[in-house]
């Protein structure tokens, strides 16, 4: 599943191409992704210009004047920009046709993505109202996250991946940031000192920004709007490196399962 850096890279790729372009028509190639695809997109958005694209967690928010189109890429969602007359590729399920001969095509092999028009304020919509803080914002800081840690009796990695606490840090970036901070992923969050929590907060921001700068991580289905891949996967220290030597101490990287997800870490470097 694309995590925060991958969604942000997509946003940065789409924004300059679609900003100021007006929606003309919508082509449907299936009726349902994770949820039914709204059949009223063309009716409600036709003639409106895309004034910008924002991101909230792992959602893209297309701003059409007085309306927003929220889009979640699920596990395998991809976008590409092509002329409207371009034939649909396999697993491309919808095309939004804009002025200036631009079509936004959405491909989703597993069909776990979803989209809808959001009319109310974002923070009151069911998809967003329980979302936690953005990790690259000033609101995500040592004091606020340490306070969250003191309230919970769960492993630190479990808390990091709780979208009601902090959004967008998925399995990859949780593992990589905890390794760089020297914190064991199974450590009880309430037992970690404020100083160490602060170090992780700073490192997590740096890891996310580093990943965005190199185009995210292409380890499965993720590609940029222009078809290129991200290169942060070449900089993984622990993720996906089970039994390979740690770059710091040469001990084999370990793997455990937490809340149904594989967790990679170095038992020597992380405590």
BABAPA-425364 format. One line per 8 residues: their letters; for each residue x, y, z of N, C-alpha, C. Coordinates in nm, 3 decimals. Atoms other than C-alpha are relative to their C-alpha. Layout:
N
a) X,Y,Z,X,Y,Z,X,Y,Z; ...
This chain:
271
xxxxxxxx) 0.084,-0.120,0.000,0.000,0.000,0.000,0.087,0.124,0.000; -0.075,-0.126,-0.005,0.131,0.346,-0.080,-0.012,0.065,0.138; 0.000,-0.071,-0.127,0.232,0.530,0.237,0.011,0.150,-0.027; 0.001,-0.145,0.016,0.256,0.903,0.298,0.097,0.050,-0.107; -0.091,-0.053,0.103,0.570,0.964,0.086,-0.047,-0.029,-0.143; 0.043,0.035,0.135,0.428,0.779,-0.215,-0.121,0.085,-0.044; 0.117,-0.081,0.033,0.095,0.964,-0.199,0.042,0.145,-0.024; -0.047,-0.137,0.019,0.279,1.294,-0.163,0.073,0.016,-0.133
xxxxxxxx) -0.068,-0.004,0.129,0.497,1.215,-0.465,-0.102,0.004,-0.114; 0.105,-0.003,0.102,0.184,1.143,-0.669,-0.066,0.138,-0.004; 0.061,-0.134,-0.006,0.027,1.470,-0.550,0.088,0.102,-0.071; -0.091,-0.096,0.062,0.336,1.664,-0.655,0.008,-0.019,-0.151; -0.004,0.025,0.144,0.330,1.496,-0.996,-0.126,0.043,-0.072; 0.127,-0.034,0.063,-0.039,1.558,-1.064,-0.031,0.150,0.005; 0.045,-0.137,-0.023,-0.079,1.909,-0.928,0.033,0.096,-0.113; -0.027,-0.097,0.107,0.107,2.110,-1.194,-0.064,-0.035,-0.134
xxxxxxxx) 0.060,0.044,0.126,-0.049,1.904,-1.474,-0.151,0.029,-0.005; 0.146,-0.012,-0.002,-0.412,1.940,-1.361,-0.049,0.136,0.050; 0.045,-0.128,-0.056,-0.420,2.277,-1.189,-0.046,0.095,-0.112; 0.057,-0.091,0.099,-0.643,2.516,-1.382,-0.074,-0.068,-0.112; 0.071,0.074,0.105,-0.782,2.241,-1.605,-0.142,-0.032,0.048; 0.139,0.027,-0.038,-1.160,2.191,-1.607,-0.039,-0.141,-0.041; 0.048,0.134,0.030,-1.327,1.852,-1.593,-0.105,0.007,-0.110; 0.092,0.003,0.113,-1.513,1.768,-1.913,-0.095,-0.119,0.009
xxxxxxxx) 0.081,0.123,-0.002,-1.634,1.408,-1.905,0.069,-0.105,0.087; -0.054,0.110,-0.079,-1.586,1.086,-1.710,-0.029,-0.131,-0.073; 0.016,0.133,0.061,-1.529,0.739,-1.858,0.010,-0.106,0.110; 0.003,0.109,-0.098,-1.623,0.437,-1.645,0.030,-0.133,-0.070; -0.026,0.133,0.053,-1.483,0.089,-1.704,-0.040,-0.109,0.099; 0.056,0.094,-0.096,-1.624,-0.076,-1.390,-0.090,0.078,0.094; 0.097,-0.066,-0.087,-1.896,-0.003,-1.137,0.046,0.011,0.144; -0.033,0.009,-0.141,-1.719,-0.085,-0.813,0.149,-0.025,0.020
xxxxxxxx) -0.133,0.029,-0.051,-1.377,-0.064,-0.652,-0.020,-0.058,0.141; 0.033,0.046,-0.134,-1.371,-0.107,-0.275,-0.147,0.031,0.031; 0.140,-0.040,-0.008,-1.701,0.082,-0.281,-0.046,0.034,-0.142; 0.047,-0.039,0.133,-1.924,0.165,-0.579,0.058,0.135,-0.043; -0.051,-0.127,0.053,-1.776,0.436,-0.802,-0.118,0.094,-0.020; 0.113,-0.093,0.014,-2.000,0.744,-0.782,-0.032,0.025,-0.147; 0.042,-0.021,0.139,-2.201,0.777,-1.103,-0.029,0.147,-0.030; 0.035,-0.142,0.016,-2.255,1.150,-1.045,0.122,0.090,-0.013
xxxxxxxx) -0.121,-0.082,0.008,-1.896,1.266,-1.089,-0.010,0.104,-0.111; 0.008,-0.092,0.113,-1.952,1.418,-1.432,-0.108,0.105,0.023; 0.111,-0.092,-0.025,-2.285,1.572,-1.333,0.040,0.111,0.097; -0.029,-0.098,-0.104,-2.144,1.747,-1.026,0.131,0.077,-0.022; -0.131,-0.064,0.014,-1.791,1.831,-1.141,0.026,0.057,-0.140; -0.023,-0.046,0.137,-1.823,1.897,-1.516,-0.001,0.153,-0.007; -0.014,-0.144,0.016,-1.709,2.249,-1.604,0.074,0.068,0.113; -0.074,-0.058,-0.112,-1.535,2.302,-1.270,0.149,-0.023,-0.021
xxxxxxxx) -0.145,0.012,0.018,-1.161,2.364,-1.271,0.064,-0.058,0.125; -0.079,0.056,-0.111,-0.914,2.176,-1.056,0.093,0.111,0.049; -0.077,-0.113,-0.051,-0.770,2.452,-0.839,0.121,-0.042,0.081; -0.116,0.049,-0.074,-0.522,2.234,-0.659,-0.026,-0.140,0.051; 0.010,0.134,-0.057,-0.453,1.896,-0.500,0.073,0.001,0.133; -0.059,0.011,-0.132,-0.389,1.844,-0.130,0.007,-0.147,0.040; -0.010,0.136,-0.054,-0.309,1.539,0.076,-0.040,0.003,0.147; 0.030,0.022,-0.142,-0.458,1.424,0.406,0.025,-0.146,0.028
xxxxxxxx) -0.038,0.139,-0.021,-0.290,1.111,0.534,0.036,-0.064,-0.132; -0.024,0.071,0.126,-0.298,0.870,0.242,-0.106,0.032,-0.105; 0.102,-0.044,0.095,-0.586,1.049,0.066,0.051,0.116,-0.084; -0.018,-0.118,0.084,-0.556,1.285,-0.229,-0.132,0.076,-0.004; 0.119,-0.085,0.001,-0.799,1.578,-0.224,0.009,0.095,-0.118; 0.004,-0.084,0.119,-0.875,1.730,-0.564,-0.100,0.113,0.025; 0.086,-0.115,-0.030,-1.015,2.081,-0.512,-0.063,0.053,-0.129; 0.076,-0.051,0.114,-1.284,2.160,-0.770,-0.087,0.117,0.047
xxxxxxxx) 0.071,-0.121,-0.041,-1.382,2.515,-0.672,-0.069,-0.022,0.135; 0.070,0.013,-0.128,-1.652,2.458,-0.407,-0.021,-0.146,0.042; 0.015,0.141,-0.033,-1.623,2.077,-0.401,0.138,-0.067,0.002; -0.124,0.076,-0.003,-1.351,1.825,-0.322,-0.027,-0.145,-0.036; 0.006,0.141,0.034,-1.293,1.484,-0.472,0.109,-0.071,0.080; -0.095,0.075,-0.083,-1.130,1.255,-0.215,0.025,-0.135,-0.064; -0.038,0.124,0.070,-0.938,0.958,-0.354,0.104,-0.075,0.083; -0.093,0.088,-0.070,-0.771,0.670,-0.170,0.047,-0.107,-0.096
xxxxxxxx) -0.056,0.091,0.100,-0.538,0.448,-0.371,-0.003,-0.146,0.043; 0.005,0.139,-0.044,-0.596,0.134,-0.166,0.140,-0.060,0.007; -0.129,0.069,-0.006,-0.311,-0.116,-0.201,0.077,0.009,-0.131; -0.069,0.009,0.128,-0.236,-0.104,-0.573,-0.038,0.111,-0.097; 0.045,-0.107,0.088,-0.378,0.222,-0.707,0.113,0.076,-0.067; -0.097,-0.077,0.077,-0.188,0.409,-0.978,-0.073,0.100,-0.088; 0.053,-0.099,0.093,-0.249,0.723,-1.184,0.096,0.016,-0.118; -0.082,-0.047,0.111,-0.128,0.822,-1.528,-0.079,0.105,-0.076
xxxxxxxx) 0.061,-0.105,0.080,-0.199,1.121,-1.752,0.027,-0.028,-0.147; -0.012,0.035,0.142,-0.268,1.049,-2.120,-0.103,0.081,-0.078; 0.107,-0.059,0.080,-0.467,1.196,-2.411,-0.128,-0.082,0.015; 0.126,0.074,-0.021,-0.838,1.103,-2.377,-0.023,-0.114,-0.099; 0.023,0.105,0.100,-0.831,0.895,-2.696,0.087,-0.123,0.023; -0.086,0.114,-0.029,-0.568,0.662,-2.548,-0.083,-0.118,0.049; 0.076,0.117,-0.048,-0.708,0.308,-2.509,0.026,-0.028,0.147; -0.015,0.036,-0.141,-0.768,0.198,-2.152,0.089,-0.124,0.012
xxxxxxxx) -0.085,0.115,-0.027,-0.503,-0.036,-2.017,-0.074,-0.099,0.090; 0.058,0.100,-0.089,-0.582,-0.354,-1.827,-0.003,0.053,0.143; 0.022,-0.042,-0.139,-0.718,-0.279,-1.478,-0.011,0.152,0.017; 0.034,-0.142,-0.011,-0.773,0.090,-1.559,-0.152,0.011,0.006; 0.142,0.009,-0.027,-1.120,0.146,-1.418,-0.077,0.130,-0.021; 0.069,-0.127,0.016,-1.198,0.515,-1.460,0.095,0.102,-0.061; -0.078,-0.106,0.060,-1.082,0.813,-1.661,-0.072,0.133,0.015; 0.054,-0.134,-0.012,-1.141,1.179,-1.579,0.061,0.086,-0.110
xxxxxxxx) -0.049,-0.073,0.116,-1.112,1.386,-1.895,-0.009,0.150,0.024; -0.011,-0.142,-0.026,-0.994,1.743,-1.855,0.022,0.078,-0.129; -0.034,-0.087,0.112,-0.949,2.040,-2.083,0.148,-0.015,-0.035; -0.138,0.011,0.049,-0.626,2.067,-2.283,0.041,-0.143,-0.031; -0.029,0.134,0.051,-0.657,1.705,-2.398,0.073,-0.087,0.102; -0.062,0.077,-0.107,-0.567,1.546,-2.063,-0.102,-0.093,0.063; 0.085,0.096,-0.069,-0.719,1.230,-1.918,0.077,-0.059,0.119; -0.057,0.061,-0.120,-0.647,1.116,-1.562,-0.055,-0.142,0.011
xxxxxxxx) 0.040,0.140,-0.004,-0.655,0.736,-1.567,0.039,-0.062,0.135; -0.026,0.067,-0.128,-0.681,0.526,-1.252,0.002,-0.151,-0.020; -0.018,0.144,0.009,-0.550,0.171,-1.245,0.007,-0.058,0.142; 0.001,0.061,-0.134,-0.611,-0.059,-0.949,-0.024,-0.150,-0.016; 0.008,0.143,0.025,-0.536,-0.428,-0.986,-0.088,-0.071,0.101; 0.076,0.070,-0.104,-0.686,-0.532,-0.654,-0.132,0.069,0.036; 0.125,-0.074,-0.018,-0.966,-0.272,-0.656,-0.031,0.032,0.146; 0.023,-0.040,-0.138,-0.919,-0.162,-0.295,-0.007,0.152,0.015
xxxxxxxx) 0.010,-0.144,-0.006,-0.912,0.208,-0.382,-0.146,0.045,0.003; 0.136,-0.055,0.000,-1.215,0.435,-0.353,0.005,0.151,-0.010; 0.005,-0.143,0.022,-1.329,0.790,-0.424,-0.142,0.049,0.018; 0.133,-0.061,-0.009,-1.617,1.028,-0.364,0.016,0.151,0.012; 0.004,-0.145,-0.016,-1.712,1.395,-0.366,-0.031,0.033,0.145; 0.018,-0.041,-0.139,-1.680,1.555,-0.023,-0.052,0.142,0.001; 0.061,-0.133,-0.001,-1.913,1.848,0.030,0.018,0.070,0.134; -0.013,-0.059,-0.132,-1.884,1.901,0.406,0.147,0.026,0.033
xxxxxxxx) -0.139,-0.018,-0.042,-1.569,2.018,0.588,0.067,-0.136,0.023; -0.071,0.127,-0.006,-1.307,1.744,0.575,-0.002,-0.060,0.140; -0.012,0.055,-0.135,-1.275,1.711,0.951,-0.132,-0.050,0.059; 0.128,0.055,-0.046,-1.646,1.620,0.982,-0.043,-0.122,-0.080; 0.037,0.114,0.084,-1.653,1.352,0.711,0.046,-0.130,0.066; -0.036,0.126,-0.065,-1.650,0.987,0.830,0.139,-0.053,-0.036; -0.132,0.049,0.039,-1.333,0.911,0.635,0.112,0.072,0.073; -0.108,-0.086,-0.049,-1.138,1.189,0.805,-0.012,0.043,0.146
xxxxxxxx) 0.020,-0.067,-0.128,-1.290,1.294,1.136,0.078,-0.063,0.116; -0.077,0.065,-0.106,-1.097,1.040,1.346,0.150,-0.006,-0.030; -0.140,0.006,0.039,-0.765,1.091,1.168,0.090,0.072,0.101; -0.098,-0.061,-0.088,-0.460,1.168,1.376,0.075,0.114,-0.068; -0.077,-0.116,0.045,-0.201,1.438,1.326,0.086,-0.036,-0.121; -0.093,0.018,0.112,0.005,1.483,1.009,0.143,-0.001,0.053; -0.135,0.011,-0.057,0.362,1.369,1.087,0.099,0.106,-0.046; -0.091,-0.105,0.046,0.525,1.646,0.882,-0.046,0.139,0.043
xxxxxxxx) 0.050,-0.128,-0.049,0.326,1.919,1.057,0.065,0.036,0.133; -0.054,-0.045,-0.129,0.435,2.127,1.356,-0.079,-0.059,0.117; 0.082,0.059,-0.107,0.151,1.967,1.555,0.052,-0.135,0.044; -0.062,0.127,-0.037,0.344,1.641,1.552,0.137,0.031,0.059; -0.123,-0.037,-0.069,0.614,1.702,1.810,0.023,-0.090,0.121; -0.036,0.086,-0.113,0.784,1.548,2.111,-0.106,0.000,0.108; 0.097,-0.009,-0.109,0.535,1.675,2.367,-0.130,-0.072,-0.033; 0.130,0.060,0.035,0.224,1.567,2.179,0.009,-0.151,-0.013
xxxxxxxx) -0.009,0.145,0.019,0.348,1.221,2.083,0.036,-0.071,0.129; -0.032,0.061,-0.130,0.500,1.150,2.423,-0.126,-0.012,0.086; 0.126,0.006,-0.074,0.162,1.233,2.578,-0.085,-0.117,-0.048; 0.074,0.114,0.055,0.001,0.978,2.344,0.060,-0.132,0.050; -0.068,0.122,-0.046,0.260,0.718,2.444,-0.037,-0.033,0.144; 0.029,0.023,-0.141,0.182,0.763,2.811,-0.142,-0.051,0.024; 0.140,0.041,-0.015,-0.187,0.691,2.753,-0.025,-0.144,-0.045; 0.026,0.128,0.067,-0.143,0.360,2.570,0.089,-0.111,0.053
xxxxxxxx) -0.075,0.117,-0.041,-0.032,0.011,2.665,0.017,-0.093,-0.120; -0.025,0.077,0.121,0.077,-0.108,2.323,0.146,0.017,-0.039; -0.136,-0.013,0.052,0.403,-0.162,2.139,0.013,0.130,-0.078; -0.021,-0.130,0.065,0.556,0.155,1.997,-0.034,-0.005,-0.149; 0.030,0.007,0.143,0.527,0.036,1.636,-0.151,-0.007,-0.023; 0.147,0.005,0.011,0.159,-0.042,1.688,-0.059,0.139,0.012; 0.051,-0.136,-0.018,0.099,0.313,1.812,0.035,0.087,-0.121; -0.043,-0.079,0.115,0.298,0.465,1.525,-0.092,-0.024,-0.120
xxxxxxxx) 0.082,0.035,0.116,0.080,0.281,1.273,-0.150,0.017,0.024; 0.140,-0.028,-0.030,-0.246,0.381,1.443,-0.038,0.133,-0.064; 0.035,-0.121,0.074,-0.401,0.631,1.201,-0.083,0.098,0.082; 0.070,-0.093,-0.089,-0.608,0.778,1.485,0.097,0.082,0.083; -0.102,-0.073,-0.075,-0.281,0.892,1.642,0.086,0.083,-0.092; -0.081,-0.069,0.101,-0.059,0.982,1.347,-0.028,-0.065,-0.134; 0.043,0.056,0.129,-0.146,0.940,0.979,0.116,-0.017,-0.097; -0.089,0.013,0.114,0.050,0.805,0.688,0.129,-0.076,0.021
xxxxxxxx) -0.124,0.076,-0.024,0.340,0.626,0.858,-0.038,-0.147,0.003; 0.033,0.141,0.011,0.293,0.270,0.742,0.115,-0.090,0.041; -0.093,0.103,-0.046,0.493,-0.045,0.785,0.146,0.030,-0.035; -0.138,-0.026,0.043,0.799,0.058,0.586,0.065,0.108,0.085; -0.063,-0.116,-0.063,0.861,0.396,0.745,-0.001,-0.010,0.152; -0.007,0.028,-0.142,0.774,0.280,1.095,0.125,-0.081,0.031; -0.117,0.085,-0.023,1.040,0.008,1.072,0.130,0.077,-0.021; -0.124,-0.071,0.031,1.302,0.233,0.914,0.029,0.109,0.103
xxxxxxxx) -0.023,-0.108,-0.096,1.253,0.524,1.155,0.034,-0.055,0.138; -0.034,0.060,-0.130,1.258,0.299,1.463,0.142,-0.053,0.001; -0.139,0.046,0.005,1.583,0.144,1.347,0.096,0.117,0.016; -0.090,-0.114,-0.007,1.746,0.481,1.298,-0.001,0.065,0.138; 0.009,-0.056,-0.134,1.624,0.589,1.641,0.049,-0.097,0.107; -0.050,0.099,-0.095,1.752,0.269,1.804,-0.105,-0.051,0.096; 0.109,0.043,-0.087,1.411,0.176,1.946,-0.057,-0.133,-0.050; 0.055,0.131,0.035,1.286,-0.184,1.950,-0.149,0.016,-0.033
xxxxxxxx) 0.140,-0.018,0.040,0.950,-0.207,1.767,-0.101,-0.057,0.099; 0.092,0.061,-0.096,0.799,-0.422,2.044,0.006,0.067,0.137; -0.011,-0.068,-0.129,0.898,-0.185,2.326,-0.134,0.064,0.036; 0.124,-0.063,-0.046,0.601,-0.070,2.535,0.014,0.151,-0.012; -0.016,-0.143,0.029,0.538,0.288,2.425,0.007,0.084,0.127; 0.000,-0.078,-0.124,0.473,0.409,2.781,0.131,-0.011,0.077; -0.126,0.020,-0.072,0.814,0.279,2.891,0.117,0.076,-0.062; -0.108,-0.067,0.073,1.019,0.484,2.642,0.013,0.144,0.050
xxxxxxxx) -0.022,-0.133,-0.056,1.176,0.803,2.774,-0.040,0.110,-0.098; 0.039,-0.113,0.084,1.066,1.141,2.646,0.113,0.040,-0.094; -0.114,-0.033,0.085,1.416,1.203,2.513,0.008,-0.092,-0.121; -0.006,0.095,0.110,1.407,0.887,2.303,-0.120,0.018,-0.094; 0.117,-0.028,0.083,1.055,0.964,2.182,0.027,0.122,-0.087; -0.032,-0.120,0.076,1.174,1.309,2.078,0.097,-0.029,-0.113; -0.095,0.038,0.105,1.463,1.156,1.887,-0.072,-0.071,-0.113; 0.075,0.069,0.106,1.223,0.924,1.703,-0.085,0.097,-0.080
xxxxxxxx) 0.083,-0.097,0.071,0.987,1.211,1.617,0.082,0.075,-0.104; -0.086,-0.073,0.093,1.273,1.407,1.458,0.046,-0.090,-0.114; -0.048,0.094,0.103,1.404,1.100,1.275,-0.113,-0.039,-0.095; 0.111,0.039,0.087,1.060,1.002,1.146,-0.029,0.107,-0.104; 0.020,-0.110,0.095,1.016,1.344,0.988,0.109,-0.002,-0.107; -0.112,0.001,0.094,1.361,1.319,0.831,-0.012,-0.116,-0.099; 0.015,0.117,0.087,1.293,0.968,0.694,-0.109,0.025,-0.104; 0.108,-0.028,0.094,0.962,1.077,0.538,0.043,0.101,-0.105
xxxxxxxx) -0.045,-0.103,0.094,1.118,1.386,0.381,0.105,-0.055,-0.095; -0.100,0.065,0.086,1.410,1.180,0.252,-0.067,-0.088,-0.104; 0.071,0.088,0.093,1.171,0.928,0.097,-0.070,0.081,-0.108; 0.068,-0.086,0.099,0.970,1.204,-0.072,0.101,0.054,-0.101; -0.101,-0.062,0.088,1.288,1.359,-0.212,0.052,-0.095,-0.107; -0.049,0.097,0.098,1.383,1.034,-0.388,-0.115,-0.075,-0.067; 0.112,0.057,0.073,1.033,0.952,-0.511,-0.072,-0.114,0.066; 0.070,0.107,-0.070,0.911,0.712,-0.242,0.066,-0.136,-0.019
xxxxxxxx) -0.052,0.137,0.005,0.955,0.334,-0.230,-0.079,-0.083,-0.100; 0.064,0.088,0.097,0.877,0.116,-0.530,0.040,-0.143,0.030; -0.030,0.139,-0.032,0.864,-0.236,-0.389,-0.106,-0.094,-0.053; 0.106,0.084,0.054,0.541,-0.361,-0.544,-0.064,0.068,-0.120; 0.074,-0.060,0.111,0.292,-0.163,-0.751,0.021,0.149,-0.015; -0.008,-0.145,0.003,0.395,0.193,-0.678,0.089,0.052,-0.113; -0.076,-0.073,0.099,0.505,0.409,-0.970,-0.048,0.145,0.000; 0.036,-0.140,0.011,0.504,0.783,-1.032,-0.102,0.019,-0.112
xxxxxxxx) 0.095,-0.033,0.106,0.251,0.954,-1.258,0.064,-0.017,-0.137; -0.070,0.012,0.128,0.516,0.953,-1.532,0.055,-0.140,-0.026; -0.044,0.138,0.020,0.579,0.580,-1.491,0.132,-0.036,0.064; -0.129,0.028,-0.063,0.909,0.613,-1.306,-0.020,-0.060,0.138; 0.005,0.061,-0.131,0.989,0.430,-0.985,0.068,0.089,0.104; -0.067,-0.068,-0.110,1.088,0.562,-0.644,0.123,-0.078,0.043; -0.129,0.064,-0.028,1.434,0.490,-0.507,0.032,-0.012,0.149; -0.032,0.012,-0.143,1.400,0.496,-0.128,0.022,-0.144,0.040
xxxxxxxx) -0.019,0.142,-0.033,1.386,0.115,-0.130,0.148,-0.038,-0.004; -0.144,0.028,0.004,1.758,0.124,-0.213,0.069,0.045,0.128; -0.058,-0.052,-0.123,1.814,0.295,0.122,-0.057,-0.068,0.125; 0.053,0.072,-0.115,1.628,0.048,0.343,0.114,-0.054,0.087; -0.098,0.055,-0.095,1.827,-0.043,0.654,-0.047,-0.134,0.057; 0.052,0.124,-0.057,1.595,-0.315,0.787,-0.117,-0.059,-0.079; 0.122,0.051,0.062,1.270,-0.343,0.591,0.032,-0.096,-0.114; -0.020,0.099,0.103,1.262,-0.658,0.380,0.136,-0.068,0.001
xxxxxxxx) -0.139,0.052,-0.004,1.616,-0.756,0.491,0.015,-0.113,0.101; -0.005,0.109,-0.097,1.534,-1.058,0.708,0.121,-0.091,-0.024; -0.120,0.086,-0.003,1.848,-1.258,0.795,0.120,0.059,-0.073; -0.115,-0.066,0.058,2.069,-1.016,0.605,0.075,0.078,0.109; -0.076,-0.067,-0.106,2.350,-0.849,0.805,-0.037,0.146,0.016; 0.025,-0.141,-0.030,2.277,-0.519,0.975,0.118,0.082,-0.050; -0.105,-0.086,0.052,2.471,-0.237,0.811,0.086,0.061,0.111; -0.072,-0.061,-0.111,2.576,-0.114,1.156,0.083,-0.100,0.079
xxxxxxxx) -0.068,0.095,-0.090,2.665,-0.423,1.361,0.025,-0.136,-0.062; -0.017,0.126,0.075,2.656,-0.708,1.105,-0.081,-0.117,0.054; 0.087,0.106,-0.048,2.408,-0.909,1.313,-0.119,-0.016,-0.096; 0.110,0.020,0.096,2.122,-1.066,1.110,-0.125,0.079,0.039; 0.126,-0.070,-0.022,1.807,-0.860,1.073,-0.108,-0.101,0.036; 0.104,0.089,-0.049,1.516,-1.017,1.261,-0.137,0.041,-0.056; 0.136,-0.028,0.044,1.149,-1.041,1.166,-0.100,-0.059,0.099; 0.110,0.047,-0.083,0.843,-1.068,1.389,-0.130,0.048,-0.064
xxxxxxxx) 0.131,-0.043,0.047,0.471,-1.025,1.330,-0.068,0.083,0.109; 0.072,-0.088,-0.091,0.286,-0.734,1.491,-0.129,0.045,-0.067; 0.132,-0.034,0.054,-0.087,-0.675,1.437,-0.015,-0.044,-0.146; 0.016,0.059,0.132,-0.071,-0.899,1.132,0.099,0.047,-0.105; -0.098,-0.052,0.096,0.221,-0.717,0.968,0.141,-0.044,0.038; -0.140,0.035,-0.025,0.585,-0.819,0.933,0.077,0.122,0.047; -0.083,-0.106,-0.055,0.823,-0.610,1.141,0.146,-0.042,-0.009; -0.143,0.028,0.015,1.194,-0.595,1.060,0.079,0.090,0.095
xxxxxxx) -0.079,-0.078,-0.095,1.455,-0.482,1.313,0.132,-0.070,0.029; -0.128,0.056,-0.044,1.805,-0.535,1.449,-0.005,-0.012,0.152; 0.011,0.024,-0.144,1.797,-0.693,1.794,0.120,0.058,0.077; -0.119,-0.056,-0.064,2.147,-0.559,1.865,-0.005,0.151,0.007; -0.003,-0.147,0.008,2.099,-0.198,1.758,-0.126,0.065,0.059; 0.126,-0.056,-0.048,1.741,-0.153,1.881,-0.038,-0.062,0.134; 0.032,0.049,-0.135,1.645,-0.179,2.247,-0.116,0.078,0.060
